[in-house]
């Protein structure tokens, strides 16, 4: 995901940083990932992805939404995700009229309100689950995504999450750009830190992670640029996951070509 040079009045463009809201698209289930339970029996965690574009029009400035749902695991709680790699269609890019960034250090000190408004590229939500004793506890998390500082001359994305009840935890992760082989273009890779609960309790597991990137209805807002051409079969998306314990899985989805 190369950061273009700024010249004249031409707005800079970045590859689409779609990380993750209920959406439309054809999502195929992930390959099952095996994780060992405390008793040694194997359980399966699977994932599906669902992207969409609004407006769904070639060459449009749009909002890209991307949702990941996890299922399975011991007692119905998915195995915690430790790493995710997201792959986007070739040519999908992010239009940034005003190039501003927000660092992880700034988010840790001041939260989302401490970042420049122009650095925000998306919002979303997540749902986490954990058994505390015999009680299944659900934590709902609000997400904010910001354009982060350059790392090795490549842009980054800072994602800040804040839960409210019953645990009230905060989490911050950084996503880095990477280049994929055809039929994909560029994408993001991110390490997901453990989600602590109570002292000596199990870490929480993500059930859903959903983010909308771009704001097509606001003037001069960051927006996703839809390619002017659509490949046969539609725009391809993919994701790869590494779970606690080292097991892996993948998921694929296609957004049909606009009619």
C-alpha positions as CSV (number, residue, x, y, z in Angstrom):
1,X,0.0,0.0,0.0
2,X,2.1,2.8,-1.3
3,X,1.6,6.4,0.0
4,X,1.5,8.6,-3.1
5,X,3.4,11.9,-3.3
6,X,1.4,15.0,-2.8
7,X,1.4,17.3,-5.8
8,X,-0.7,20.3,-6.7
9,X,-4.4,19.9,-5.9
10,X,-4.6,16.3,-6.7
11,X,-5.9,14.5,-3.5
12,X,-3.6,11.7,-2.3
13,X,-4.8,8.1,-2.6
14,X,-4.1,5.1,-0.5
15,X,-5.1,1.5,-1.0
16,X,-8.5,0.8,0.7
17,X,-8.0,0.0,4.4
18,X,-11.0,-2.1,4.9
19,X,-10.8,-3.8,8.1
20,X,-14.4,-4.3,9.1
21,X,-21.2,-3.7,9.7
22,X,-23.8,-6.0,8.4
23,X,-23.2,-6.1,4.6
24,X,-24.2,-7.6,1.3
25,X,-22.0,-10.0,-0.7
26,X,-21.4,-13.7,-1.3
27,X,-19.4,-15.0,1.6
28,X,-17.9,-18.5,1.6
29,X,-17.1,-20.2,4.9
30,X,-13.6,-20.3,6.1
31,X,-11.6,-23.5,6.2
32,X,-12.1,-24.9,9.8
33,X,-9.4,-24.1,12.2
34,X,-8.6,-26.7,14.9
35,X,-7.9,-25.7,18.5
36,X,-7.2,-28.0,21.4
37,X,-9.5,-27.7,24.5
38,X,-8.2,-28.1,28.0
39,X,-9.4,-31.7,27.9
40,X,-7.4,-32.2,24.7
41,X,-10.4,-32.7,22.4
42,X,-10.4,-30.9,19.1
43,X,-13.0,-28.2,18.5
44,X,-13.5,-26.1,15.3
45,X,-13.5,-22.4,14.9
46,X,-14.7,-21.0,11.5
47,X,-15.0,-17.6,10.0
48,X,-17.0,-15.9,7.3
49,X,-16.4,-12.5,5.7
50,X,-18.9,-10.2,4.1
51,X,-17.9,-7.0,2.2
52,X,-20.1,-4.4,0.4
53,X,-19.8,-1.1,-1.4
54,X,-22.2,1.9,-1.1
55,X,-22.9,3.2,-3.6
56,X,-22.3,0.0,-5.6
57,X,-21.1,1.8,-8.7
58,X,-18.0,1.6,-10.8
59,X,-15.7,4.5,-10.3
60,X,-17.7,5.9,-7.4
61,X,-16.5,7.4,-4.2
62,X,-18.0,5.0,-1.7
63,X,-18.1,3.5,1.7
64,X,-16.7,0.0,2.1
65,X,-18.0,-2.2,4.9
66,X,-16.4,-5.4,6.0
67,X,-17.6,-7.8,8.6
68,X,-15.9,-10.9,10.0
69,X,-18.1,-13.4,12.0
70,X,-16.5,-16.2,14.0
71,X,-18.3,-19.4,15.1
72,X,-17.7,-22.7,16.8
73,X,-15.2,-23.4,19.6
74,X,-15.6,-25.0,22.9
75,X,-19.1,-24.4,24.4
76,X,-19.9,-22.2,21.4
77,X,-17.1,-19.6,22.1
78,X,-14.7,-19.2,19.2
79,X,-11.0,-19.6,19.8
80,X,-9.3,-16.2,20.2
81,X,-7.8,-14.7,17.0
82,X,-4.2,-13.6,17.2
83,X,-3.5,-12.5,13.6
84,X,-5.5,-11.5,10.6
85,X,-4.5,-10.8,7.0
86,X,-7.1,-9.0,4.8
87,X,-6.9,-9.0,1.0
88,X,-8.7,-6.5,-1.2
89,X,-9.5,-6.3,-4.9
90,X,-6.9,-4.9,-7.2
91,X,-7.5,-1.2,-7.8
92,X,-9.5,-0.5,-4.7
93,X,-8.1,2.6,-3.1
94,X,-8.8,5.2,-0.4
95,X,-9.2,8.9,-1.4
96,X,-7.8,11.2,1.3
97,X,-8.6,14.9,0.6
98,X,-6.6,16.1,3.7
99,X,-3.7,13.9,4.7
100,X,-3.5,13.7,8.5
101,X,-2.5,10.9,10.9
102,X,-3.0,9.9,14.5
103,X,-0.4,7.8,16.4
104,X,-1.0,4.9,18.8
105,X,0.6,6.9,21.6
106,X,-1.9,9.7,21.1
107,X,-4.8,7.3,21.1
108,X,-3.6,5.7,24.3
109,X,-3.4,9.1,26.0
110,X,-6.4,10.9,24.7
111,X,-8.6,8.4,23.0
112,X,-10.4,9.0,19.6
113,X,-11.3,12.5,20.6
114,X,-7.6,13.4,20.7
115,X,-7.0,12.6,17.0
116,X,-7.4,15.1,14.1
117,X,-10.9,14.8,12.5
118,X,-9.3,14.3,9.1
119,X,-7.3,11.3,10.3
120,X,-10.4,9.2,11.0
121,X,-11.2,6.8,8.1
122,X,-13.9,4.6,9.7
123,X,-16.0,3.5,12.6
124,X,-17.5,0.1,13.6
125,X,-18.3,-2.3,16.3
126,X,-17.3,-5.7,17.7
127,X,-18.8,-8.3,20.0
128,X,-16.6,-10.4,22.3
129,X,-17.6,-13.4,24.5
130,X,-16.1,-15.2,27.4
131,X,-17.2,-17.7,30.1
132,X,-16.5,-16.3,33.6
133,X,-17.1,-19.4,35.6
134,X,-20.3,-20.8,34.2
135,X,-21.7,-17.5,33.1
136,X,-21.4,-16.5,29.4
137,X,-20.4,-12.8,29.3
138,X,-20.9,-10.6,26.2
139,X,-19.0,-7.4,25.7
140,X,-20.0,-4.9,23.0
141,X,-17.2,-2.7,21.7
142,X,-17.2,0.5,19.7
143,X,-14.4,0.9,17.1
144,X,-12.7,3.8,15.5
145,X,-10.2,3.6,12.7
146,X,-7.5,6.2,12.0
147,X,-4.8,6.7,9.4
148,X,-1.6,6.0,11.3
149,X,2.0,7.2,10.8
150,X,4.2,5.8,8.2
151,X,6.1,2.6,9.0
152,X,9.0,1.7,6.6
153,X,7.6,4.3,4.2
154,X,4.2,2.5,4.2
155,X,1.0,3.8,5.8
156,X,-0.6,2.1,8.8
157,X,-4.1,2.0,10.3
158,X,-4.7,2.5,14.0
159,X,-7.8,0.8,15.4
160,X,-9.1,1.8,18.8
161,X,-11.8,-0.3,20.6
162,X,-13.6,0.6,23.8
163,X,-16.0,-1.8,25.6
164,X,-18.6,-0.4,28.0
165,X,-20.2,-3.2,30.0
166,X,-19.7,-5.4,31.8
167,X,-15.8,-5.4,31.4
168,X,-15.2,-1.9,30.1
169,X,-11.9,-2.8,28.4
170,X,-9.9,-0.8,25.8
171,X,-7.8,-2.3,23.0
172,X,-5.5,-0.8,20.4
173,X,-4.1,-2.5,17.4
174,X,-2.0,-1.4,14.4
175,X,-2.6,-2.7,10.9
176,X,0.2,-2.6,8.4
177,X,0.0,-2.5,4.6
178,X,1.0,-5.5,2.4
179,X,1.0,-6.4,-1.3
180,X,-0.9,-9.5,-2.5
181,X,-0.8,-11.5,-5.6
182,X,-3.5,-11.4,-8.3
183,X,-6.5,-11.4,-8.2
184,X,-6.0,-9.3,-5.1
185,X,-4.3,-5.9,-4.8
186,X,-3.1,-4.5,-1.5
187,X,-4.3,-5.4,2.0
188,X,-3.7,-5.2,5.7
189,X,-2.0,-7.5,8.2
190,X,-2.7,-7.0,12.0
191,X,-1.8,-8.7,15.2
192,X,-4.7,-8.8,17.7
193,X,-3.7,-8.5,21.3
194,X,-5.3,-10.7,24.0
195,X,-8.6,-9.3,25.4
196,X,-8.2,-9.6,29.2
197,X,-11.3,-10.0,31.4
198,X,-10.9,-10.5,35.2
199,X,-7.8,-11.5,37.2
200,X,-7.0,-15.2,36.5
201,X,-9.9,-15.3,34.0
202,X,-9.8,-16.4,30.4
203,X,-9.2,-14.0,27.6
204,X,-12.3,-12.9,25.6
205,X,-12.9,-14.2,22.1
206,X,-14.1,-12.0,19.2
207,X,-17.5,-13.1,17.9
208,X,-17.9,-10.3,15.3
209,X,-15.6,-7.6,14.1
210,X,-17.1,-5.0,11.8
211,X,-15.8,-1.7,10.3
212,X,-17.0,0.7,7.7
213,X,-14.3,2.6,5.8
214,X,-15.0,5.9,4.1
215,X,-17.9,8.4,4.3
216,X,-19.4,8.9,0.8
217,X,-22.2,11.2,1.9
218,X,-20.0,13.9,3.5
219,X,-18.3,16.6,1.3
220,X,-14.4,16.3,1.3
221,X,-14.6,13.2,3.5
222,X,-12.3,10.2,3.2
223,X,-13.9,7.8,0.8
224,X,-13.1,4.5,-0.9
225,X,-12.6,4.7,-4.7
226,X,-14.3,1.8,-6.5
227,X,-12.3,0.6,-9.6
228,X,-13.6,1.7,-12.9
229,X,-13.6,-1.9,-14.2
230,X,-14.9,-5.0,-12.5
231,X,-13.2,-8.4,-13.2
232,X,-15.3,-11.3,-14.4
233,X,-17.1,-12.8,-11.5
234,X,-17.0,-9.7,-9.3
235,X,-14.6,-8.0,-6.8
236,X,-12.7,-10.7,-4.8
237,X,-12.0,-10.4,-1.1
238,X,-10.2,-12.8,1.2
239,X,-8.9,-13.1,4.8
240,X,-6.5,-15.4,6.6
241,X,-6.6,-16.0,10.4
242,X,-4.2,-17.4,13.0
243,X,-5.9,-18.6,16.2
244,X,-4.5,-19.1,19.7
245,X,-2.6,-22.4,19.7
246,X,-1.3,-21.8,16.1
247,X,-4.3,-23.2,14.1
248,X,-5.2,-21.3,10.9
249,X,-8.2,-20.7,8.7
250,X,-9.2,-18.6,5.6
251,X,-12.4,-17.1,4.2
252,X,-13.4,-15.8,0.8
253,X,-16.1,-13.5,-0.5
254,X,-17.1,-11.8,-3.8
255,X,-19.0,-8.5,-4.3
256,X,-20.9,-8.9,-7.6
257,X,-20.1,-6.4,-10.4
258,X,-22.5,-3.4,-10.4
259,X,-25.2,-3.8,-13.0
